[in-house]
Each structure stands twice: as structure tokens, then as C-alpha cells.
Amino acid sequence: MRIHFPSSLRASAKGLFSALVFASLGGVASAQDNTPDPLQFDGLVEIRGVESDIDFDQNDDIDSSGIGARVRLGVDFVLSEKTEIRAEAEGRIFEFRDDNRGSLETGIVRLQVTHQVSDEVQLRGYARRFENIAVLEAFSADQTSLGARFQWQKGNDRIRLTGEYRERDYDTSIGGDSDGYRVAAQYNRRLGTYHWVRFDLRHEDNQSADEPRRSYNRQVAKVKYSVPIAKRLRFRPSLEYRQWDYDARIAQGDPNGALREDSYVAPAVELAWGRSTRGLYATASAEYRFKQSNDERFDDDAIRAGVRIGYRF
């Protein structure tokens, strides 16, 4: 499925972002007349390490070996009992172990509006800007995105539906840009304190007119289970399946000369310690990716292990 968005949407996104900022400032001034403390600040500092067999040019996010850190600051503007606006700023750095890949320094800003429609229904709209992130189709890109989320929750059951449109500018020698969308659905069943099971489905589409090799489709399905095993310690096994295909990449080594198609199944385990709100926390995870590709260069299984230690305040 292909969806075309007009190039003017980026300007609209920036206009909406500015409007949300002014609305939040006005809302805070209004809320101060009725609410004793309309501003709620929080933050996070974190260090991380990754040990992985995955080459840095085979996936997005931080899947390759290295060390990194991040700092995030946020503020909630409480407008009323049902509506609040949140603003966040985050800085990240990751130093890859591979000598062919320099450090990745990332900046992120986010603004979101959340409205509680009823006891069961919540709506959220958001705008985000990323500077210098690793993505599936390129080593580095800038991204602007607009999204909305619908949430229904009753008792121990929660459903979330999310849709997002995004535009990317590539920080590479050939430059270029792309646009696309992401839709996702999640079901979460709470079984007790820190005890839950969660199902996620996601579909992504990315299209680049000036560089078709960056165009792709991707689908993700994941199930994750969390169970407490000691005070503040949770065990979280999961199973994830991903598949994606490219619009203009010939699979090397395929006798039929087909376009490249990749997939993997990844069982994983995670240990998480600490509170989910404020204070010290730590996670350790390991996963094994059973990879399949019709391109002989990308058909190797791989293991990935990671550690995060941080503090929320």
C-alpha cells in the first residue's frame, strides 16, 4: 500500500509545532489561575553498552557494538483535570566499536497533547524532531514526524492504536529525502504488579523519489511477558518477528535477480530492576536473531546483548 503526502506537509508540521508551543504557554498561564502547581518536571540520565554480531549497516537504532549515554528533560503542563501538554528534549551519544563508523550524536525534541475523553478513552497528538538518527535505509538522517494515538483502557485491559507520518532528510554524501507512515496496534493485559503480557503489531512504509534504494516496507509482530521474580526485579521474555523488502535493491546472489527481502525471528530475555517511575534502574537483555535473506550478504544469524543503567528524577 502506498500513500502520497504533499511536500507542503513539512511546513504544516512546523506550523502545528509552533502552534502547540504557544497553546501550551497560554494554557499554563490559564492553569496557574486554578491549579497550584501546573508544572511538573522530570528527567533521566542513562549509560548503555551493546555487544553484538550485527554489522552497523544492517539495521536501524543501536544494534551494533559500542557504548553510549543519553540525557532527557521533560515538563508536563497541566491544563485541566483532563488535558495536559508535555514537552521533552533529549540528547544522545553512541560510540560504535567499528572503526568505519563514527560516533552518533542525536538530538530529539517532542511536544504532545493528551486529553482524557472519558474514564476509558484517551487521545494524544504529538510532533517530534530528530537530528542525526540511525535508520534502516541510511547511516544518518534527520526526521520530522506528526502522530496521533487512541487508547482504550478498562480494568486490566488496554488497547492502543497509533498512526504517524514522517519526513526524513539524509545526512549522507548523496543527500536526498523521503517520506512515509507508520501504523501500530498494541494490546496489554495486566495480571498483577509488574506482571503483564503485551502484543504489538506494526507496519511501516518509506518512499524516496530521488533515491529509490531507500524505499521499503516493514512489518513487525512481537509478544512480551513480564513477571516479578524478586523485589523490584522482573523477568521479561519476548519473541519478535520482522520482515521487510526494498523497492529497488537487487538481492546479490539470488539466481532469479529478485528484489531484496529480509526477515528474522528473535527470541529474547530481559532482566529489569528498579521502579518504573523515579529512582535508579537497570536492565540487561540478550536476543538471538534467526535471520533469513535472499541476499547472501545479509543471511547470517546474530546475537545481541545490552545493558542500561540510569536514574529517573
C-alpha positions as CSV (number, residue, x, y, z in Angstrom):
1,M,0.0,0.0,0.0
2,R,1.4,3.4,-1.0
3,I,0.2,6.7,0.4
4,H,1.4,10.0,-1.2
5,F,1.6,13.1,1.0
6,P,2.2,16.6,-0.4
7,S,5.6,18.2,0.1
8,S,3.9,21.1,1.9
9,L,3.2,18.9,4.9
10,R,6.6,19.6,6.4
11,A,5.7,23.3,6.6
12,S,2.3,22.4,8.1
13,A,4.1,20.2,10.7
14,K,6.4,23.1,11.7
15,G,3.3,25.4,11.9
16,L,1.5,22.9,14.1
17,F,4.5,22.5,16.3
18,S,4.7,26.3,16.8
19,A,1.0,26.5,17.5
20,L,1.3,23.8,20.1
21,V,4.1,25.7,21.9
22,F,2.1,28.9,22.0
23,A,-1.0,27.0,23.1
24,S,0.9,25.3,25.9
25,L,2.3,28.6,27.2
26,G,-1.2,30.1,27.1
27,G,-2.6,27.1,28.8
28,V,-0.1,27.2,31.5
29,A,-0.9,30.8,32.2
30,S,-4.6,29.9,32.4
31,A,-4.0,26.8,34.6
32,Q,-2.0,28.9,37.0
33,D,-5.2,30.7,38.0
34,N,-6.8,27.4,39.1
35,T,-4.1,24.9,39.7
36,P,-1.5,25.4,42.5
37,D,1.3,23.5,40.6
38,P,0.7,23.3,36.8
39,L,4.3,22.5,36.0
40,Q,5.7,19.0,36.7
41,F,9.4,18.5,35.8
42,D,11.2,15.2,35.3
43,G,14.4,13.9,33.8
44,L,16.6,10.9,33.1
45,V,20.3,10.1,32.7
46,E,21.5,6.8,31.3
47,I,24.5,4.9,30.1
48,R,24.4,1.8,27.9
49,G,26.6,-0.8,26.4
50,V,25.9,-3.1,23.5
51,E,27.8,-6.3,22.4
52,S,26.6,-7.6,19.1
53,D,27.4,-9.6,16.0
54,I,25.2,-7.3,13.9
55,D,27.1,-5.1,11.5
56,F,26.2,-1.4,11.8
57,D,24.9,-1.2,8.2
58,Q,22.3,-4.0,8.7
59,N,19.7,-2.4,10.8
60,D,18.4,0.8,12.5
61,D,18.7,2.1,16.0
62,I,21.7,1.0,18.0
63,D,22.1,-2.7,17.2
64,S,25.9,-2.8,16.8
65,S,28.6,-3.0,19.5
66,G,29.6,0.1,21.4
67,I,28.9,2.3,24.4
68,G,26.7,5.4,24.8
69,A,24.8,7.7,27.1
70,R,21.6,9.9,27.0
71,V,20.1,12.7,29.0
72,R,16.4,13.7,28.8
73,L,14.5,16.6,30.4
74,G,10.7,16.9,30.4
75,V,8.0,19.1,31.7
76,D,4.2,18.5,31.9
77,F,1.9,21.5,31.6
78,V,-1.3,20.6,33.4
79,L,-4.1,22.5,31.7
80,S,-7.1,20.8,33.5
81,E,-8.1,17.6,35.1
82,K,-8.4,16.0,31.6
83,T,-5.8,17.7,29.5
84,E,-2.1,18.2,29.7
85,I,0.8,19.1,27.4
86,R,4.2,17.6,27.6
87,A,7.5,18.9,26.2
88,E,10.7,16.9,26.1
89,A,14.3,17.5,25.0
90,E,16.8,14.7,24.7
91,G,20.5,14.3,23.8
92,R,22.2,11.0,23.0
93,I,25.7,9.9,22.0
94,F,26.8,6.4,21.0
95,E,30.4,5.4,20.2
96,F,30.5,2.4,17.8
97,R,33.3,0.0,18.2
98,D,33.6,-0.4,14.4
99,D,36.4,1.8,13.1
100,N,34.4,2.5,9.9
101,R,31.6,4.2,11.8
102,G,32.0,7.4,13.8
103,S,30.1,8.3,16.9
104,L,26.3,9.0,16.6
105,E,25.3,12.2,18.3
106,T,21.5,12.7,18.4
107,G,19.1,15.4,19.4
108,I,15.4,15.0,19.9
109,V,12.5,17.3,20.8
110,R,9.0,16.3,21.4
111,L,5.7,18.1,22.1
112,Q,2.5,16.2,22.8
113,V,-1.1,16.9,23.9
114,T,-3.0,14.3,25.9
115,H,-6.8,14.5,26.5
116,Q,-8.8,12.1,28.7
117,V,-12.1,11.9,26.8
118,S,-13.7,9.6,29.4
119,D,-12.7,7.1,32.1
120,E,-11.9,4.6,29.3
121,V,-10.8,6.7,26.3
122,Q,-7.7,8.8,25.9
123,L,-6.5,10.7,22.8
124,R,-3.0,12.0,22.2
125,G,-1.4,14.1,19.4
126,Y,2.3,14.7,19.1
127,A,5.1,16.3,17.0
128,R,8.7,15.2,17.1
129,R,12.0,16.3,15.6
130,F,15.1,14.0,15.4
131,E,18.6,15.2,14.4
132,N,21.0,12.6,13.3
133,I,19.5,9.2,13.9
134,A,20.4,5.7,12.5
135,V,17.6,4.3,10.3
136,L,17.1,1.2,8.3
137,E,17.9,2.7,4.9
138,A,20.8,5.1,5.9
139,F,23.6,5.6,8.5
140,S,22.3,9.0,9.5
141,A,19.1,11.0,8.9
142,D,17.0,13.9,10.3
143,Q,13.3,13.2,10.9
144,T,10.2,15.3,11.5
145,S,7.0,13.4,12.4
146,L,3.4,14.0,13.3
147,G,1.3,11.4,15.1
148,A,-1.8,10.5,17.0
149,R,-2.7,7.8,19.4
150,F,-6.1,6.4,20.5
151,Q,-6.1,4.5,23.8
152,W,-8.9,2.4,25.4
153,Q,-8.5,1.0,28.9
154,K,-10.9,-0.8,31.1
155,G,-9.9,-2.8,34.1
156,N,-6.8,-4.8,33.3
157,D,-7.2,-4.5,29.5
158,R,-5.6,-1.7,27.4
159,I,-5.6,-1.2,23.6
160,R,-3.5,1.4,21.8
161,L,-3.8,2.4,18.1
162,T,-1.1,4.7,16.7
163,G,-0.6,6.4,13.3
164,E,2.3,8.6,12.3
165,Y,3.5,10.5,9.2
166,R,7.2,11.3,8.9
167,E,9.7,13.0,6.6
168,R,13.4,12.3,6.5
169,D,16.4,14.2,5.3
170,Y,19.6,12.2,4.9
171,D,23.0,13.2,6.3
172,T,24.9,11.3,3.7
173,S,27.2,12.3,0.7
174,I,24.3,11.9,-1.8
175,G,21.7,13.6,0.5
176,G,18.1,13.3,-0.5
177,D,14.9,12.9,1.4
178,S,11.9,10.5,1.9
179,D,8.5,10.4,3.5
180,G,6.3,7.6,4.8
181,Y,4.0,6.4,7.5
182,R,3.8,4.0,10.4
183,V,0.7,2.4,11.9
184,A,0.7,0.3,15.1
185,A,-1.6,-1.6,17.4
186,Q,-0.9,-2.8,20.9
187,Y,-2.9,-4.9,23.4
188,N,-1.7,-5.1,27.0
189,R,-3.2,-7.4,29.7
190,R,-2.3,-6.6,33.3
191,L,-2.0,-9.7,35.5
192,G,-0.7,-8.0,38.6
193,T,2.0,-5.6,39.9
194,Y,4.8,-5.6,37.2
195,H,3.0,-8.6,35.8
196,W,1.6,-8.4,32.3
197,V,1.6,-9.7,28.7
198,R,1.7,-7.5,25.7
199,F,1.2,-7.9,21.9
200,D,2.4,-5.4,19.3
201,L,1.8,-5.1,15.6
202,R,3.4,-2.5,13.3
203,H,3.6,-1.6,9.6
204,E,5.9,1.0,8.1
205,D,6.2,2.4,4.6
206,N,9.1,4.6,3.4
207,Q,9.3,6.2,-0.1
208,S,12.2,8.2,-1.6
209,A,11.6,9.7,-5.1
210,D,15.2,10.8,-5.6
211,E,16.9,7.6,-4.3
212,P,14.6,4.6,-4.8
213,R,17.0,2.3,-2.9
214,R,15.8,3.9,0.3
215,S,12.2,2.9,-0.3
216,Y,11.0,-0.1,1.7
217,N,8.1,-1.8,3.6
218,R,8.4,-3.4,7.0
219,Q,6.1,-5.4,9.3
220,V,6.8,-6.2,13.0
221,A,5.0,-8.6,15.4
222,K,6.0,-9.0,19.0
223,V,4.8,-10.6,22.2
224,K,6.4,-9.8,25.5
225,Y,5.8,-11.1,29.1
226,S,6.8,-9.5,32.4
227,V,6.8,-11.3,35.7
228,P,8.3,-10.2,39.1
229,I,10.8,-12.6,40.5
230,A,12.2,-10.6,43.4
231,K,11.8,-7.1,45.0
232,R,11.9,-4.6,42.1
233,L,13.3,-7.3,39.8
234,R,11.3,-8.5,36.7
235,F,12.0,-11.2,34.2
236,R,10.8,-10.4,30.6
237,P,11.0,-13.0,27.8
238,S,9.8,-11.9,24.4
239,L,9.5,-13.1,20.8
240,E,9.7,-10.8,17.8
241,Y,9.3,-11.3,14.1
242,R,10.3,-8.8,11.5
243,Q,10.1,-8.8,7.7
244,W,10.9,-6.1,5.2
245,D,11.5,-5.6,1.5
246,Y,13.1,-3.0,-0.7
247,D,11.7,-1.4,-3.8
248,A,14.9,-1.0,-5.7
249,R,17.7,-3.3,-4.2
250,I,18.6,-6.3,-6.2
251,A,19.4,-9.3,-4.0
252,Q,23.0,-10.2,-4.5
253,G,23.5,-14.0,-5.1
254,D,19.8,-14.6,-6.0
255,P,19.8,-16.5,-9.2
256,N,16.4,-15.1,-10.1
257,G,17.6,-11.5,-9.7
258,A,14.8,-10.7,-7.3
259,L,14.5,-7.6,-5.1
260,R,15.9,-8.0,-1.6
261,E,13.7,-9.4,1.1
262,D,14.8,-9.9,4.7
263,S,13.3,-11.3,7.9
264,Y,14.2,-12.6,11.3
265,V,12.8,-14.3,14.3
266,A,14.3,-13.1,17.6
267,P,13.6,-14.8,21.0
268,A,14.9,-12.6,23.8
269,V,15.2,-12.4,27.6
270,E,15.5,-9.3,29.8
271,L,16.0,-8.6,33.4
272,A,14.7,-5.2,34.7
273,W,15.4,-3.8,38.1
274,G,14.1,-0.6,39.8
275,R,10.9,1.3,39.9
276,S,9.0,2.3,36.7
277,T,8.7,5.9,37.9
278,R,11.6,7.6,39.7
279,G,15.0,6.4,41.1
280,L,17.8,4.1,40.0
281,Y,17.1,1.5,37.4
282,A,19.0,-1.1,35.3
283,T,18.2,-3.6,32.5
284,A,20.1,-6.4,30.9
285,S,18.9,-8.1,27.8
286,A,20.0,-10.7,25.3
287,E,18.5,-11.9,22.0
288,Y,19.3,-14.2,19.1
289,R,18.2,-13.3,15.6
290,F,17.5,-16.1,13.2
291,K,18.0,-14.2,10.0
292,Q,16.8,-15.0,6.5
293,S,17.5,-13.0,3.4
294,N,17.6,-13.7,-0.4
295,D,20.7,-11.5,-0.4
296,E,23.7,-13.7,0.5
297,R,25.4,-10.7,2.3
298,F,22.7,-10.5,4.9
299,D,21.8,-14.1,5.7
300,D,23.7,-14.6,8.9
301,D,22.2,-15.3,12.4
302,A,23.4,-12.9,15.1
303,I,23.3,-12.4,18.9
304,R,22.8,-9.0,20.6
305,A,23.3,-8.3,24.3
306,G,22.8,-4.9,26.0
307,V,23.0,-3.3,29.4
308,R,21.4,0.0,30.6
309,I,21.9,1.8,33.9
310,G,20.1,5.0,34.6
311,Y,18.4,7.3,37.1
312,R,15.0,9.0,36.7
313,F,14.3,12.1,38.7
